Amino acid sequence: MESTSMQAFRLRRAAHALAAGGVIAHPADGVWGLAADAYDAVAVDRILTLKQRDVSRGLIVIAADPAHLAPLVAPDAGSAWQRAVASWPAAVTWLLPARANAPYWLTGRHDRIALRQPAHALTRALCASFGGPLVSTSANVSGRPPVRSTWTARAQFGPYIEQVLAGAPDSPGVPSTIRDAVTNEVIRG
């Protein structure tokens, strides 16, 4: 088990790498993720390239504090936003109406944006240490199974990213539920 001071050091190092435009791998609620500063188009493009994923699909954005996600949500989201916030922190990603000026690399071709305040303690600590929203998408090449261990994350992505945060998902192999915050419909369960 890692000491608290060592974990704090690794989180500070990861936050610094993210702030400098880096990409990191981290355990999340259900699967391993690749993370980057949500507002850094170049860093997000690195993730899309690693995953071989089309930008038009959009990405999940996470934060430790819903206030960091609020600027991405349409001002008239009202009860949909309240529904999402009331459920967090949780392994539930909500599709919310996106603010008109939300970055295209986050929304893709959609008028909604996928947001989550994660339940995973290390992921929340990473977000808090960074101090803003992060893209966090499954650590895998599109269409292939996600990474399931620290070792596999290092083997697959280590040469191409700045850091791998050691740890394990809370519910290994079970990706977050995705719900539409307007209709409350389950999109991915």
FIKOLZA-1660 file (N, C-alpha, C; in steps of 0.1 Angstrom, whole numbers, plus 5000, padded with zeros to 4 digits):
% residues 189
   i   px   py   pz ch aa at
   1 5008 4988 5000  A  M  N
   1 5000 5000 5000  A  M CA
   1 5009 5013 5000  A  M  C
   2 5005 5022 4992  A  E  N
   2 5013 5034 4990  A  E CA
   2 5011 5044 5002  A  E  C
   3 5021 5051 5007  A  S  N
   3 5019 5060 5017  A  S CA
   3 5012 5072 5013  A  S  C
   4 5005 5079 5022  A  T  N
   4 4998 5091 5019  A  T CA
   4 5007 5102 5012  A  T  C
   5 5019 5104 5018  A  S  N
   5 5028 5114 5012  A  S CA
   5 5032 5110 4998  A  S  C
   6 5034 5097 4995  A  M  N
   6 5038 5093 4982  A  M CA
   6 5027 5095 4972  A  M  C
   7 5015 5092 4976  A  Q  N
   7 5003 5094 4968  A  Q CA
   7 5001 5109 4965  A  Q  C
   8 5003 5117 4975  A  A  N
   8 5002 5132 4973  A  A CA
   8 5012 5137 4963  A  A  C
   9 5024 5132 4964  A  F  N
   9 5035 5135 4955  A  F CA
   9 5031 5131 4941  A  F  C
  10 5026 5119 4939  A  R  N
  10 5022 5114 4925  A  R CA
  10 5011 5123 4920  A  R  C
  11 5001 5126 4928  A  L  N
  11 4990 5135 4924  A  L CA
  11 4995 5149 4919  A  L  C
  12 5004 5155 4927  A  R  N
  12 5010 5168 4923  A  R CA
  12 5017 5167 4910  A  R  C
  13 5025 5156 4909  A  R  N
  13 5032 5154 4896  A  R CA
  13 5023 5152 4884  A  R  C
  14 5012 5145 4886  A  A  N
  14 5002 5143 4876  A  A CA
  14 4995 5156 4872  A  A  C
  15 4992 5164 4882  A  A  N
  15 4985 5176 4880  A  A CA
  15 4994 5186 4872  A  A  C
  16 5007 5186 4876  A  H  N
  16 5017 5194 4869  A  H CA
  16 5018 5190 4854  A  H  C
  17 5018 5177 4852  A  A  N
  17 5019 5172 4838  A  A CA
  17 5007 5176 4830  A  A  C
  18 4995 5175 4836  A  L  N
  18 4983 5179 4829  A  L CA
  18 4983 5193 4826  A  L  C
  19 4987 5202 4836  A  A  N
  19 4987 5216 4833  A  A CA
  19 4997 5220 4822  A  A  C
  20 5007 5212 4820  A  A  N
  20 5017 5214 4810  A  A CA
  20 5013 5208 4796  A  A  C
  21 5001 5203 4795  A  G  N
  21 4996 5197 4783  A  G CA
  21 4998 5183 4782  A  G  C
  22 5001 5176 4793  A  G  N
  22 5003 5162 4792  A  G CA
  22 4991 5153 4793  A  G  C
  23 4993 5140 4791  A  V  N
  23 4982 5130 4791  A  V CA
  23 4987 5120 4802  A  V  C
  24 4978 5116 4810  A  I  N
  24 4981 5105 4820  A  I CA
  24 4971 5094 4820  A  I  C
  25 4974 5082 4824  A  A  N
  25 4965 5071 4826  A  A CA
  25 4962 5070 4841  A  A  C
  26 4950 5067 4844  A  H  N
  26 4946 5066 4858  A  H CA
  26 4934 5056 4860  A  H  C
  27 4934 5050 4871  A  P  N
  27 4922 5041 4874  A  P CA
  27 4910 5050 4876  A  P  C
  28 4898 5045 4873  A  A  N
  28 4886 5053 4874  A  A CA
  28 4875 5045 4881  A  A  C
  29 4863 5049 4880  A  D  N
  29 4852 5042 4886  A  D CA
  29 4851 5027 4882  A  D  C
  30 4852 5025 4869  A  G  N
  30 4850 5011 4864  A  G CA
  30 4861 5006 4855  A  G  C
  31 4868 5015 4848  A  V  N
  31 4878 5011 4839  A  V CA
  31 4890 5021 4840  A  V  C
  32 4901 5018 4834  A  W  N
  32 4912 5028 4834  A  W CA
  32 4909 5039 4824  A  W  C
  33 4914 5051 4827  A  G  N
  33 4911 5062 4818  A  G CA
  33 4924 5069 4813  A  G  C
  34 4923 5076 4802  A  L  N
  34 4933 5085 4798  A  L CA
  34 4927 5099 4801  A  L  C
  35 4935 5108 4807  A  A  N
  35 4931 5121 4811  A  A CA
  35 4940 5132 4805  A  A  C
  36 4933 5144 4803  A  A  N
  36 4940 5156 4798  A  A CA
  36 4931 5168 4802  A  A  C
  37 4938 5179 4802  A  D  N
  37 4930 5192 4805  A  D CA
  37 4919 5193 4794  A  D  C
  38 4907 5194 4799  A  A  N
  38 4895 5195 4790  A  A CA
  38 4896 5207 4780  A  A  C
  39 4903 5217 4784  A  Y  N
  39 4903 5229 4776  A  Y CA
  39 4916 5230 4767  A  Y  C
  40 4924 5220 4768  A  D  N
  40 4936 5219 4760  A  D CA
  40 4934 5211 4747  A  D  C
  41 4931 5217 4736  A  A  N
  41 4928 5210 4724  A  A CA
  41 4939 5201 4719  A  A  C
  42 4951 5205 4721  A  V  N
  42 4963 5197 4716  A  V CA
  42 4964 5184 4725  A  V  C
  43 4963 5186 4738  A  A  N
  43 4963 5174 4747  A  A CA
  43 4952 5164 4744  A  A  C
  44 4940 5170 4742  A  V  N
  44 4928 5161 4739  A  V CA
  44 4930 5154 4726  A  V  C
  45 4936 5161 4716  A  D  N
  45 4939 5155 4703  A  D CA
  45 4949 5143 4705  A  D  C
  46 4958 5144 4714  A  R  N
  46 4968 5133 4717  A  R CA
  46 4960 5121 4721  A  R  C
  47 4950 5123 4730  A  I  N
  47 4942 5112 4735  A  I CA
  47 4934 5106 4723  A  I  C
  48 4928 5114 4715  A  L  N
  48 4920 5109 4703  A  L CA
  48 4929 5101 4694  A  L  C
  49 4942 5106 4692  A  T  N
  49 4951 5099 4684  A  T CA
  49 4955 5085 4690  A  T  C
  50 4958 5085 4703  A  L  N
  50 4961 5073 4710  A  L CA
  50 4950 5062 4709  A  L  C
  51 4938 5067 4710  A  K  N
  51 4926 5059 4710  A  K CA
  51 4921 5055 4696  A  K  C
  52 4926 5063 4686  A  Q  N
  52 4921 5062 4672  A  Q CA
  52 4906 5064 4672  A  Q  C
  53 4902 5075 4679  A  R  N
  53 4888 5078 4680  A  R CA
  53 4885 5091 4673  A  R  C
  54 4874 5091 4667  A  D  N
  54 4869 5103 4659  A  D CA
  54 4864 5114 4669  A  D  C
  55 4869 5126 4667  A  V  N
  55 4865 5137 4675  A  V CA
  55 4850 5140 4675  A  V  C
  56 4843 5136 4665  A  S  N
  56 4828 5138 4664  A  S CA
  56 4820 5130 4674  A  S  C
  57 4826 5120 4680  A  R  N
  57 4819 5112 4690  A  R CA
  57 4818 5120 4704  A  R  C
  58 4826 5129 4707  A  G  N
  58 4826 5136 4719  A  G CA
  58 4833 5128 4730  A  G  C
  59 4835 5134 4742  A  L  N
  59 4842 5128 4753  A  L CA
  59 4836 5131 4766  A  L  C
  60 4839 5123 4776  A  I  N
  60 4834 5125 4790  A  I CA
  60 4844 5135 4796  A  I  C
  61 4838 5144 4804  A  V  N
  61 4845 5154 4811  A  V CA
  61 4842 5152 4826  A  V  C
  62 4853 5152 4834  A  I  N
  62 4851 5149 4848  A  I CA
  62 4857 5161 4857  A  I  C
  63 4852 5162 4869  A  A  N
  63 4858 5172 4878  A  A CA
  63 4855 5168 4893  A  A  C
  64 4863 5172 4902  A  A  N
  64 4860 5170 4916  A  A CA
  64 4849 5178 4921  A  A  C
  65 4847 5190 4915  A  D  N
  65 4837 5199 4920  A  D CA
  65 4827 5202 4908  A  D  C
  66 4814 5201 4910  A  P  N
  66 4805 5204 4899  A  P CA
  66 4806 5218 4894  A  P  C
  67 4811 5227 4902  A  A  N
  67 4813 5241 4898  A  A CA
  67 4823 5242 4886  A  A  C
  68 4832 5232 4885  A  H  N
  68 4842 5232 4874  A  H CA
  68 4835 5227 4861  A  H  C
  69 4824 5220 4862  A  L  N
  69 4817 5215 4851  A  L CA
  69 4806 5225 4846  A  L  C
  70 4801 5233 4855  A  A  N
  70 4790 5242 4852  A  A CA
  70 4792 5251 4840  A  A  C
  71 4804 5256 4838  A  P  N
  71 4806 5265 4826  A  P CA
  71 4804 5258 4813  A  P  C
  72 4803 5245 4813  A  L  N
  72 4802 5237 4800  A  L CA
  72 4787 5235 4797  A  L  C
  73 4778 5238 4807  A  V  N
  73 4764 5234 4806  A  V CA
  73 4756 5247 4802  A  V  C
  74 4746 5245 4793  A  A  N
  74 4737 5255 4789  A  A CA
  74 4731 5262 4801  A  A  C
  75 4730 5275 4801  A  P  N
  75 4724 5282 4812  A  P CA
  75 4710 5278 4815  A  P  C
  76 4702 5274 4805  A  D  N
  76 4688 5270 4808  A  D CA
  76 4687 5255 4811  A  D  C
  77 4697 5248 4815  A  A  N
  77 4696 5234 4818  A  A CA
  77 4688 5231 4831  A  A  C
  78 4687 5240 4840  A  G  N
  78 4679 5240 4851  A  G CA
  78 4678 5226 4859  A  G  C
  79 4666 5220 4857  A  S  N
  79 4664 5208 4865  A  S CA
  79 4673 5196 4860  A  S  C
  80 4677 5196 4848  A  A  N
  80 4686 5186 4843  A  A CA
  80 4699 5187 4850  A  A  C
  81 4704 5199 4852  A  W  N
  81 4717 5201 4859  A  W CA
  81 4715 5197 4874  A  W  C
  82 4704 5201 4880  A  Q  N
  82 4702 5197 4894  A  Q CA
  82 4701 5182 4896  A  Q  C
  83 4695 5175 4886  A  R  N
  83 4694 5160 4887  A  R CA
  83 4708 5154 4887  A  R  C
  84 4717 5159 4878  A  A  N
  84 4730 5154 4878  A  A CA
  84 4738 5157 4890  A  A  C
  85 4738 5169 4895  A  V  N
  85 4745 5173 4907  A  V CA
  85 4741 5165 4919  A  V  C
  86 4727 5163 4920  A  A  N
  86 4722 5156 4932  A  A CA
  86 4727 5142 4932  A  A  C
  87 4730 5136 4921  A  S  N
  87 4735 5122 4920  A  S CA
  87 4750 5120 4923  A  S  C
  88 4757 5130 4922  A  W  N
  88 4772 5129 4923  A  W CA
  88 4777 5131 4937  A  W  C
  89 4789 5126 4941  A  P  N
  89 4798 5118 4932  A  P CA
  89 4792 5104 4930  A  P  C
  90 4794 5099 4918  A  A  N
  90 4789 5086 4914  A  A CA
  90 4795 5081 4901  A  A  C
  91 4794 5069 4898  A  A  N
  91 4798 5063 4885  A  A CA
  91 4787 5065 4875  A  A  C
  92 4782 5077 4875  A  V  N
  92 4771 5081 4866  A  V CA
  92 4775 5093 4858  A  V  C
  93 4776 5091 4844  A  T  N
  93 4779 5102 4835  A  T CA
  93 4765 5107 4830  A  T  C
  94 4763 5120 4831  A  W  N
  94 4751 5127 4826  A  W CA
  94 4753 5134 4813  A  W  C
  95 4744 5132 4804  A  L  N
  95 4744 5140 4791  A  L CA
  95 4735 5152 4794  A  L  C
  96 4741 5164 4793  A  L  N
  96 4735 5177 4796  A  L CA
  96 4735 5186 4784  A  L  C
  97 4725 5195 4783  A  P  N
  97 4726 5204 4772  A  P CA
  97 4739 5212 4773  A  P  C
  98 4747 5213 4762  A  A  N
  98 4760 5219 4762  A  A CA
  98 4758 5234 4760  A  A  C
  99 4766 5242 4767  A  R  N
  99 4767 5257 4764  A  R CA
  99 4771 5258 4749  A  R  C
 100 4766 5269 4743  A  A  N
 100 4768 5271 4729  A  A CA
 100 4783 5272 4726  A  A  C
 101 4791 5277 4735  A  N  N
 101 4806 5278 4732  A  N CA
 101 4814 5267 4738  A  N  C
 102 4808 5256 4742  A  A  N
 102 4816 5244 4747  A  A CA
 102 4825 5239 4735  A  A  C
 103 4837 5236 4738  A  P  N
 103 4846 5232 4728  A  P CA
 103 4841 5219 4720  A  P  C
 104 4843 5220 4707  A  Y  N
 104 4838 5209 4698  A  Y CA
 104 4845 5196 4702  A  Y  C
 105 4857 5196 4706  A  W  N
 105 4864 5184 4709  A  W CA
 105 4858 5177 4721  A  W  C
 106 4850 5184 4729  A  L  N
 106 4843 5178 4740  A  L CA
 106 4830 5173 4736  A  L  C
 107 4822 5180 4728  A  T  N
 107 4808 5177 4725  A  T CA
 107 4808 5168 4712  A  T  C
 108 4817 5170 4704  A  G  N
 108 4817 5163 4691  A  G CA
 108 4805 5168 4683  A  G  C
 109 4798 5160 4676  A  R  N
 109 4786 5164 4668  A  R CA
 109 4773 5166 4676  A  R  C
 110 4774 5165 4689  A  H  N
 110 4762 5165 4697  A  H CA
 110 4759 5179 4703  A  H  C
 111 4747 5181 4707  A  D  N
 111 4743 5193 4714  A  D CA
 111 4743 5191 4729  A  D  C
 112 4747 5179 4733  A  R  N
 112 4748 5175 4747  A  R CA
 112 4763 5173 4751  A  R  C
 113 4766 5174 4764  A  I  N
 113 4780 5172 4768  A  I CA
 113 4779 5162 4779  A  I  C
 114 4789 5152 4780  A  A  N
 114 4789 5141 4790  A  A CA
 114 4798 5146 4801  A  A  C
 115 4791 5146 4813  A  L  N
 115 4798 5151 4825  A  L CA
 115 4797 5142 4837  A  L  C
 116 4807 5141 4846  A  R  N
 116 4806 5133 4858  A  R CA
 116 4815 5138 4868  A  R  C
 117 4810 5138 4881  A  Q  N
 117 4819 5139 4893  A  Q CA
 117 4821 5125 4897  A  Q  C
 118 4833 5119 4895  A  P  N
 118 4835 5105 4898  A  P CA
 118 4834 5101 4913  A  P  C
 119 4831 5089 4915  A  A  N
 119 4830 5083 4928  A  A CA
 119 4844 5078 4933  A  A  C
 120 4852 5074 4923  A  H  N
 120 4866 5069 4926  A  H CA
 120 4874 5079 4933  A  H  C
 121 4879 5076 4945  A  A  N
 121 4886 5085 4954  A  A CA
 121 4899 5091 4947  A  A  C
 122 4907 5082 4941  A  L  N
 122 4919 5087 4935  A  L CA
 122 4916 5096 4923  A  L  C
 123 4906 5093 4915  A  T  N
 123 4902 5101 4903  A  T CA
 123 4897 5115 4908  A  T  C
 124 4889 5115 4919  A  R  N
 124 4885 5128 4924  A  R CA
 124 4897 5136 4930  A  R  C
 125 4906 5129 4936  A  A  N
 125 4918 5136 4941  A  A CA
 125 4927 5141 4930  A  A  C
 126 4928 5134 4919  A  L  N
 126 4935 5139 4907  A  L CA
 126 4928 5152 4902  A  L  C
 127 4915 5151 4901  A  C  N
 127 4907 5163 4896  A  C CA
 127 4909 5175 4905  A  C  C
 128 4909 5172 4918  A  A  N
 128 4910 5183 4928  A  A CA
 128 4924 5189 4927  A  A  C
 129 4934 5180 4926  A  S  N
 129 4948 5185 4925  A  S CA
 129 4950 5193 4913  A  S  C
 130 4944 5189 4901  A  F  N
 130 4945 5197 4889  A  F CA
 130 4937 5210 4890  A  F  C
 131 4926 5210 4897  A  G  N
 131 4918 5222 4899  A  G CA
 131 4909 5226 4888  A  G  C
 132 4905 5217 4879  A  G  N
 132 4896 5220 4868  A  G CA
 132 4891 5208 4861  A  G  C
 133 4883 5209 4850  A  P  N
 133 4878 5198 4844  A  P CA
 133 4888 5190 4835  A  P  C
 134 4887 5177 4835  A  L  N
 134 4896 5169 4827  A  L CA
 134 4887 5160 4818  A  L  C
 135 4893 5158 4806  A  V  N
 135 4887 5147 4798  A  V CA
 135 4892 5134 4804  A  V  C
 136 4883 5125 4805  A  S  N
 136 4887 5111 4810  A  S CA
 136 4879 5101 4802  A  S  C
 137 4886 5094 4793  A  T  N
 137 4880 5084 4784  A  T CA
 137 4887 5071 4786  A  T  C
 138 4880 5060 4784  A  S  N
 138 4886 5047 4786  A  S CA
 138 4900 5046 4780  A  S  C
 139 4909 5039 4787  A  A  N
 139 4923 5037 4782  A  A CA
 139 4923 5025 4773  A  A  C
 140 4920 5027 4760  A  N  N
 140 4920 5016 4751  A  N CA
 140 4920 5022 4737  A  N  C
 141 4924 5014 4727  A  V  N
 141 4922 5018 4713  A  V CA
 141 4907 5015 4710  A  V  C
 142 4900 5025 4703  A  S  N
 142 4886 5023 4701  A  S CA
 142 4883 5009 4695  A  S  C
 143 4873 5003 4701  A  G  N
 143 4868 4990 4697  A  G CA
 143 4875 4979 4704  A  G  C
 144 4885 4981 4712  A  R  N
 144 4893 4971 4719  A  R CA
 144 4889 4972 4734  A  R  C
 145 4891 4961 4741  A  P  N
 145 4888 4962 4756  A  P CA
 145 4897 4972 4763  A  P  C
 146 4891 4978 4773  A  P  N
 146 4899 4988 4781  A  P CA
 146 4910 4982 4789  A  P  C
 147 4920 4989 4793  A  V  N
 147 4931 4985 4801  A  V CA
 147 4925 4982 4815  A  V  C
 148 4930 4971 4821  A  R  N
 148 4925 4967 4834  A  R CA
 148 4935 4966 4845  A  R  C
 149 4947 4971 4843  A  S  N
 149 4957 4971 4854  A  S CA
 149 4968 4982 4851  A  S  C
 150 4975 4986 4862  A  T  N
 150 4986 4995 4861  A  T CA
 150 4996 4990 4851  A  T  C
 151 4999 4977 4852  A  W  N
 151 5010 4972 4843  A  W CA
 151 5005 4973 4829  A  W  C
 152 4993 4970 4826  A  T  N
 152 4988 4971 4812  A  T CA
 152 4988 4985 4807  A  T  C
 153 4984 4994 4816  A  A  N
 153 4984 5008 4812  A  A CA
 153 4998 5013 4808  A  A  C
 154 5008 5009 4816  A  R  N
 154 5022 5012 4813  A  R CA
 154 5027 5006 4800  A  R  C
 155 5023 4993 4798  A  A  N
 155 5027 4986 4786  A  A CA
 155 5021 4992 4773  A  A  C
 156 5008 4996 4774  A  Q  N
 156 5002 5001 4762  A  Q CA
 156 5004 5015 4759  A  Q  C
 157 5005 5023 4770  A  F  N
 157 5005 5038 4768  A  F CA
 157 5017 5045 4773  A  F  C
 158 5025 5038 4782  A  G  N
 158 5036 5044 4789  A  G CA
 158 5046 5052 4780  A  G  C
 159 5050 5047 4768  A  P  N
 159 5059 5055 4760  A  P CA
 159 5052 5068 4754  A  P  C
 160 5039 5069 4754  A  Y  N
 160 5032 5080 4747  A  Y CA
 160 5026 5090 4756  A  Y  C
 161 5027 5087 4769  A  I  N
 161 5020 5096 4779  A  I CA
 161 5030 5100 4790  A  I  C
 162 5027 5110 4798  A  E  N
 162 5036 5115 4808  A  E CA
 162 5036 5107 4821  A  E  C
 163 5025 5101 4824  A  Q  N
 163 5025 5094 4837  A  Q CA
 163 5013 5084 4838  A  Q  C
 164 5016 5073 4846  A  V  N
 164 5005 5063 4849  A  V CA
 164 5004 5064 4864  A  V  C
 165 4992 5067 4869  A  L  N
 165 4989 5067 4883  A  L CA
 165 4985 5053 4887  A  L  C
 166 4993 5047 4896  A  A  N
 166 4990 5033 4901  A  A CA
 166 4977 5033 4909  A  A  C
 167 4970 5022 4907  A  G  N
 167 4957 5020 4914  A  G CA
 167 4948 5010 4908  A  G  C
 168 4936 5009 4912  A  A  N
 168 4926 5000 4906  A  A CA
 168 4912 5007 4905  A  A  C
 169 4905 5003 4895  A  P  N
 169 4891 5008 4894  A  P CA
 169 4883 5003 4906  A  P  C
 170 4872 5010 4910  A  D  N
 170 4863 5006 4921  A  D CA
 170 4855 4993 4917  A  D  C
 171 4850 4993 4904  A  S  N
 171 4842 4982 4899  A  S CA
 171 4849 4978 4886  A  S  C
 172 4860 4970 4887  A  P  N
 172 4867 4966 4875  A  P CA
 172 4859 4961 4864  A  P  C
 173 4861 4967 4852  A  G  N
 173 4854 4962 4840  A  G CA
 173 4840 4967 4837  A  G  C
 174 4835 4975 4847  A  V  N
 174 4821 4981 4846  A  V CA
 174 4822 4996 4843  A  V  C
 175 4820 5000 4830  A  P  N
 175 4821 5014 4827  A  P CA
 175 4809 5022 4834  A  P  C
 176 4811 5035 4835  A  S  N
 176 4801 5043 4842  A  S CA
 176 4788 5042 4834  A  S  C
 177 4777 5043 4841  A  T  N
 177 4764 5044 4835  A  T CA
 177 4763 5058 4829  A  T  C
 178 4756 5059 4817  A  I  N
 178 4754 5071 4810  A  I CA
 178 4739 5073 4810  A  I  C
 179 4735 5085 4814  A  R  N
 179 4720 5089 4815  A  R CA
 179 4718 5102 4808  A  R  C
 180 4707 5104 4802  A  D  N
 180 4703 5117 4796  A  D CA
 180 4697 5125 4808  A  D  C
 181 4702 5136 4811  A  A  N
 181 4698 5144 4823  A  A CA
 181 4684 5151 4820  A  A  C
 182 4681 5153 4808  A  V  N
 182 4668 5159 4804  A  V CA
 182 4656 5149 4805  A  V  C
 183 4658 5137 4800  A  T  N
 183 4648 5127 4799  A  T CA
 183 4649 5116 4810  A  T  C
 184 4661 5115 4817  A  N  N
 184 4664 5105 4827  A  N CA
 184 4666 5091 4821  A  N  C
 185 4666 5090 4808  A  E  N
 185 4668 5078 4801  A  E CA
 185 4682 5072 4803  A  E  C
 186 4683 5059 4805  A  V  N
 186 4696 5053 4806  A  V CA
 186 4701 5050 4791  A  V  C
 187 4713 5056 4788  A  I  N
 187 4719 5054 4775  A  I CA
 187 4728 5042 4775  A  I  C
 188 4736 5040 4786  A  R  N
 188 4745 5029 4788  A  R CA
 188 4743 5025 4802  A  R  C
 189 4740 5013 4805  A  G  N
 189 4737 5008 4818  A  G CA
 189 4748 4999 4823  A  G  C
% end
